[in-house]
Amino acid sequence: MVECLNGQYFMVDMGSTNGVEYNGQRLQRKPIVSGDVFSICDHEFRFVVE
């Protein structure tokens, strides 16, 4: 899940089996900025704010 709280965005793992990774590290909750890339299973996602 991408959560916006007080103008700051966070990537939040909702208890998934395979998890969410950022730079090879599994995360539970992490502040994110535009351009950050996450891996979920075999897929990469880039977070972009326009």
Secondary structure in CASP SS format (residue, H / E / C, confidence):
PFRMAT SS
TARGET T0000
AUTHOR 0000-0000-0000
METHOD secondary structure of the structure
MODEL  1
M C 1.00
V E 1.00
E E 1.00
C E 1.00
L E 1.00
N C 1.00
G C 1.00
Q E 1.00
Y E 1.00
F E 1.00
M E 1.00
V E 1.00
D C 1.00
M C 1.00
G C 1.00
S C 1.00
T C 1.00
N C 1.00
G C 1.00
V E 1.00
E E 1.00
Y E 1.00
N C 1.00
G C 1.00
Q E 1.00
R E 1.00
L E 1.00
Q C 1.00
R E 1.00
K E 1.00
P E 1.00
I E 1.00
V C 1.00
S C 1.00
G C 1.00
D C 1.00
V E 1.00
F E 1.00
S E 1.00
I E 1.00
C C 1.00
D C 1.00
H E 1.00
E E 1.00
F E 1.00
R E 1.00
F C 1.00
V C 1.00
V C 1.00
E C 1.00
END
